[in-house]
Amino acid sequence: MYNEKIYLTPQEILDKEFKIDARGYRPQEVDKFLDMIIHDYTEFITTIKKQEKEIQALTDDNVNLKNEIRRLRSNIEAAEGSSSGSNKYVNNVDLLRRLSQLEKVVFGKNE
């Protein structure tokens, strides 16, 4: 089984054989089996929708974080380009602040 909510595997559906009465298949057995199939398909649809929403949220977060990284890299490059001997300590402090902000953006979302 895939998980405890899903009763059947595709192979189990394929291999299922119903006992034949004098009048044909037992309706209760067929109905019970079809109810399990309906439950599985409902569960699959719910799982797929949930995962699609999660994928979209993660994709949006990824795009936002990539944009933030690009912005911070350009700020770092600009700071490195304008750095001189006396301003180097100030620029390092600025870089550390920017890196700290990036860490908050990247890791702070999970808290």
C-alpha positions in Angstrom: 0.0 0.0 0.0 1.1 3.6 -0.7 -0.1 4.8 2.7 -2.8 4.0 5.2 -5.5 6.1 3.5 -5.2 4.3 0.1 -6.6 0.7 0.0 -5.7 -0.5 -3.5 -2.7 -0.6 -5.7 -3.1 -0.6 -9.5 -2.0 -4.3 -9.5 -4.7 -5.2 -7.0 -7.3 -3.6 -9.2 -6.0 -5.4 -12.2 -5.9 -8.8 -10.4 -9.3 -8.5 -8.7 -11.7 -11.4 -9.6 -15.3 -11.5 -8.5 -17.0 -14.8 -7.6 -19.8 -15.7 -9.9 -23.1 -16.7 -8.5 -25.8 -18.6 -10.4 -27.2 -15.2 -11.4 -23.8 -13.4 -12.0 -21.5 -11.4 -9.8 -22.4 -10.7 -6.2 -23.6 -7.1 -6.1 -22.5 -6.5 -2.5 -18.9 -7.6 -3.4 -18.8 -5.4 -6.5 -20.2 -2.4 -4.7 -17.7 -2.7 -1.8 -14.8 -2.9 -4.3 -16.1 0.1 -6.3 -16.5 2.1 -3.0 -12.8 1.4 -2.3 -11.8 2.6 -5.8 -13.9 5.7 -5.4 -12.2 6.4 -2.1 -8.8 6.0 -3.6 -9.5 8.3 -6.5 -10.8 10.9 -4.2 -7.7 10.6 -2.0 -5.5 10.9 -5.1 -7.3 14.0 -6.3 -6.9 15.6 -2.9 -3.3 14.7 -2.7 -2.6 16.1 -6.2 -4.3 19.4 -5.5 -2.4 19.8 -2.2 0.9 19.1 -3.8 0.2 21.5 -6.7 -0.5 24.3 -4.2 2.7 23.4 -2.4 4.7 23.4 -5.6 3.3 26.9 -6.5 4.1 28.3 -3.1 7.7 26.9 -3.2 8.1 28.2 -6.8 7.0 31.7 -5.7 9.4 31.6 -2.7 12.2 30.4 -4.9 11.7 33.3 -7.3 11.6 35.8 -4.5 14.7 34.4 -2.9 16.6 34.5 -6.2 15.6 38.1 -6.7 16.8 38.9 -3.2 20.1 37.2 -3.9 20.6 39.1 -7.1 19.8 42.4 -5.3 22.3 41.6 -2.5 25.0 40.5 -4.9 24.6 43.7 -6.9 24.9 45.7 -3.6 28.0 43.7 -2.6 29.5 44.3 -6.0 28.8 48.0 -5.7 30.2 48.1 -2.3 33.4 46.3 -3.4 33.8 48.6 -6.3 33.7 51.7 -4.2 35.8 50.4 -1.3 38.9 52.1 -0.3 41.5 51.5 2.5 39.8 53.8 5.1 36.2 52.7 4.3 37.0 49.0 4.2 35.9 48.4 7.8 32.6 50.2 7.2 32.0 48.2 4.1 32.7 44.9 5.8 30.1 45.9 8.5 27.6 46.7 5.8 28.3 43.4 4.1 27.8 41.5 7.3 24.5 43.3 7.9 23.3 42.5 4.4 24.3 38.8 4.8 22.4 38.8 8.1 19.3 40.1 6.3 19.6 37.5 3.6 19.9 34.8 6.2 16.8 36.1 7.9 14.9 36.0 4.6 16.1 32.6 3.7 15.9 30.9 7.1 13.4 33.1 8.9 10.5 31.8 6.8 10.6 28.4 8.4 10.4 29.7 12.0 
